[in-house]
Amino acid sequence: MPALSPTLNVMVGAARKAARQIRRDFNEVEQLQVSRKGAADFVSQSDLAAEKILREELHKARPDYGFVLEESGVVAGKDAEHRWHVDPIDGTTNFIHGVPHFCISIGLERAGAPVAGVVYNPVTDELYVAERGKGAFLNDKRLRVSGRREMASALFATGLNLGPNGNPPLFYAQYAALTQISAGIRRFGSAALDLCYVAAGRYDGFWEIGLNSWDTCAGIVMVREAGGQVTDMNGGGDVLGNKGIVAGNQELHPALVKALKAVKA
């Protein structure tokens, strides 16, 4: 990995500090006090403790930046152009069941566009970093999206959002349709890691309806800096909205968008 910029150093430092808390809690996951926040959407002590650490560390380094936080919502900053999009544990349901597939996700938005991202799985020690114009990396390895060109040989990832922005009937219809024309669909429960896996060429594409910006901001930068393409579900630029997201390599992304748009619930 090349020398990190001051911004990425701040983000990585915050992620590693929060990871220590998360690792301790994951090792004692059965003792966590967990409250239910909604269908398949849980919040735990660890989420809240990790978010507090991340917010404090990022604010200390960049006191004028605003925040979009999963647990605490939107916090305005003096600098109207810059906002951190933070998910302390993306994949909380995996976390509380002892499944080691979750991550800390920190994205930086500048003037409405994602410009830097850090995604860190504290259990596997996989650290993904990316900054606009400077490439994407997993630990010391530069990332490139896959080179597959045919839908029939492509492996896709997706997620089911049961919240107010989700659309389960449409999701099930899309899942059924894409299963018929691809090599397979995976649903692992962490959108941030799904996007990083696209950047790493492990998946050929990803889609999900109704995600929030803290789920995707960092991963969007990863995919783009790895040579891939990210749009909303209609192929447009509303990638930080909650209208859905589609990511893939340059060859398969248009075909994936087309296939998804053809599906009716």
WOZI-V19030 format. One record per helix or strand of 3 or more residues. SS is the DSSP state (H for helix, E for strand). FROM is the first residue (numbers start at 0). TO is the last residue. If there is no record, write none. Layout:
ss,from,to
SS,FROM,TO
SS,FROM,TO
This chain:
ss,from,to
H,5,26
H,28,30
E,33,37
E,40,43
H,44,60
E,65,68
E,72,74
E,81,89
H,91,95
E,102,109
E,112,120
E,125,130
E,134,137
H,150,152
E,154,157
H,167,180
E,183,185
H,190,198
E,204,207
H,212,224
E,228,230
E,244,247
H,252,260
